[in-house]
Amino acid sequence: MDRVLPQPTPETQHFWDGCKAGELRLQRCTDCKDAYFPPRPFCPKCGSRSVEEFKATGRGFLYSYVINHRPRPDLGTEPHSIAVVQLDEGPRMMTNIVGCPQTPEALKLDMPVEVTFQSFSDDISLPFFQPVGA
């Protein structure tokens, strides 16, 4: 079984286009200046519809994680992390940490991470995070 891929919508298409181009794109409210994720047509902080997209740095730190030991048909039998990364721009993003052992010794809270992309189809590349310098 292959990984179930997201289906872009008009509200999320800019995000998926960015991932395909190797860019992590976020949105920001032009009224209150709050950056947010996931994509939506209004600011979740103040409700304004005056929003813009921008290219994020792709850097942040490991905020939280669990290591999943249950096998999955699309990921195999190896343990994998399910993580929350705090982006430098402010939003938190659920993801997987790659490029390092999937152990508590390697997955240190607050460790700096950076985005990396993996292509799964002609249209969809998914953002993952790896330790900086991995």
C-alpha positions as CSV (number, residue, x, y, z in Angstrom):
1,M,0.0,0.0,0.0
2,D,1.3,3.4,-0.9
3,R,1.2,6.4,1.4
4,V,-2.1,8.3,1.3
5,L,-1.3,11.6,-0.3
6,P,-3.0,14.9,0.4
7,Q,-5.5,16.4,-2.1
8,P,-4.7,20.1,-2.6
9,T,-7.7,22.5,-2.4
10,P,-7.8,26.1,-3.7
11,E,-6.9,27.2,-0.2
12,T,-3.9,24.9,0.1
13,Q,-2.6,24.8,-3.4
14,H,0.1,27.5,-2.8
15,F,1.5,25.4,0.0
16,W,1.8,22.3,-2.1
17,D,3.2,24.2,-5.1
18,G,5.9,25.5,-2.7
19,C,6.7,22.0,-1.4
20,K,7.0,20.8,-5.0
21,A,9.4,23.7,-5.6
22,G,11.4,23.0,-2.5
23,E,10.0,25.9,-0.5
24,L,8.1,25.9,2.8
25,R,5.4,28.5,2.3
26,L,3.3,29.9,5.1
27,Q,0.7,32.6,5.4
28,R,0.7,35.8,7.4
29,C,-2.0,38.2,8.3
30,T,-1.3,41.7,7.0
31,D,-3.4,43.2,9.7
32,C,-2.1,41.6,12.9
33,K,1.2,40.3,11.3
34,D,0.6,36.7,12.8
35,A,2.1,33.9,10.7
36,Y,0.1,30.6,10.8
37,F,-0.2,27.1,9.6
38,P,-2.2,25.2,8.2
39,P,-3.2,27.3,5.2
40,R,-6.6,28.9,5.3
41,P,-8.2,32.1,3.8
42,F,-8.5,34.0,7.1
43,C,-6.3,34.7,10.1
44,P,-7.0,32.3,13.0
45,K,-5.9,35.0,15.5
46,C,-7.9,38.0,14.4
47,G,-10.3,36.7,11.7
48,S,-9.0,39.1,9.0
49,R,-9.2,37.9,5.4
50,S,-6.3,40.2,4.6
51,V,-3.6,37.5,4.3
52,E,-0.5,36.9,2.3
53,E,1.8,33.9,1.6
54,F,5.5,34.0,2.1
55,K,8.5,31.7,1.9
56,A,9.5,30.5,5.4
57,T,13.1,29.8,6.4
58,G,12.3,26.1,6.8
59,R,14.1,26.1,10.2
60,G,12.8,25.6,13.7
61,F,13.2,23.2,16.7
62,L,11.8,19.9,17.8
63,Y,8.9,20.9,20.1
64,S,7.5,17.4,20.9
65,Y,7.4,13.9,19.5
66,V,6.4,10.3,19.9
67,I,8.1,7.3,18.4
68,N,5.6,5.0,16.7
69,H,6.6,1.3,16.9
70,R,3.4,-0.1,15.2
71,P,4.0,-1.3,11.6
72,R,2.3,0.6,8.8
73,P,1.8,-0.8,5.3
74,D,3.1,2.5,3.7
75,L,6.1,3.0,6.1
76,G,7.2,-0.5,6.9
77,T,8.0,-2.0,10.2
78,E,10.7,0.4,11.4
79,P,9.9,2.8,14.2
80,H,9.2,6.4,13.0
81,S,8.7,9.7,14.8
82,I,5.5,11.7,14.7
83,A,6.7,15.2,15.7
84,V,5.7,18.7,16.2
85,V,8.2,21.3,15.0
86,Q,8.1,24.9,16.2
87,L,9.0,27.0,13.1
88,D,11.2,30.1,13.5
89,E,8.3,32.1,12.1
90,G,6.0,31.0,15.0
91,P,3.6,28.3,13.8
92,R,3.8,24.7,14.9
93,M,3.7,22.0,12.3
94,M,3.1,18.2,12.6
95,T,5.6,16.2,10.7
96,N,8.1,13.4,10.8
97,I,11.8,13.7,11.7
98,V,14.1,12.0,9.2
99,G,17.8,11.7,8.8
100,C,18.6,10.4,12.3
101,P,17.9,7.3,14.4
102,Q,14.4,7.1,15.7
103,T,15.4,6.9,19.3
104,P,15.0,9.2,22.4
105,E,18.8,9.6,22.4
106,A,18.8,11.1,18.9
107,L,15.5,13.0,19.0
108,K,16.3,15.7,21.6
109,L,13.6,18.2,22.4
110,D,14.6,21.7,21.3
111,M,17.2,20.4,18.8
112,P,17.4,22.6,15.7
113,V,15.8,21.1,12.6
114,E,15.4,22.1,9.0
115,V,12.9,21.2,6.3
116,T,13.6,18.6,3.6
117,F,11.2,17.5,0.9
118,Q,10.4,14.1,-0.5
119,S,8.6,13.7,-3.8
120,F,5.8,11.1,-3.8
121,S,4.2,12.0,-7.2
122,D,4.4,14.5,-10.0
123,D,2.2,16.9,-8.0
124,I,3.0,16.1,-4.3
125,S,6.2,16.5,-2.3
126,L,5.9,16.2,1.4
127,P,7.8,18.3,3.9
128,F,9.8,16.5,6.6
129,F,12.3,17.8,9.1
130,Q,15.9,16.6,9.8
131,P,18.5,17.7,12.4
132,V,20.4,20.8,11.1
133,G,23.5,19.6,9.3
134,A,22.2,16.0,8.8
